[in-house]
Amino acid sequence: MRKQAAPSPPPTEAALHEAALAHLSRYAASRAGLTRVLDRRCERWTRQVATEEAAAARPALRQVVRDVVARLVAAGAVNDAAFAASRVNSLARTGRSRRAIAAHLAARGVAGDDARAALLDDPDAELAAALALARRRRLGPFRAPDAAADPKRELGVLARAGFSQDIAARALDTDADTAEALVTRLRRG
């Protein structure tokens, strides 16, 4: 017969702080994202222990998580504006539209003000992002010379990625040299 292990003690503020630092050393995170990570850690503990004591400790643990995250924000280790700027640049280089980037930032819990400040409002940047996607999908100016053009399909690909009809049409009508130059400039960013 196997001996039952004693339940582990609840996560302390120090343990949660260390877990937050370990997470931040590997991943960029927004305030809301880090809060979710630490909340999940506490929820795992309450499910593992599954006692009345654990259920009673849940609200106190949630407050400890908020305090740890607030301390890291105050120290500058978590900065939603910097996180948003970094994600905007990275996602635009991969061919994501402003709409898709805004949705990504919202899903990561970045506040509207930080997201709006980070989003590029340059139509040339949006065109360059559309061209980056066209390059990856071999559309428009990046289409193989012997491939048949299907403008509706290509417009559909760009529209589903969140690009406006105007930007998608401009991207597909751009000549190959200009398109390559815009994508290169976007990547060097």
PyMOL commands that set and color helices and strands:
alter all, ss='L'
color gray80, all
select helices_A, chain A and resi 13-26+31-49+52-75+80-93+98-107+112-118+123-137+140-142+151-160+165-173+176-188
alter helices_A, ss='H'
color red, helices_A
deselect
rebuild
show_as cartoon
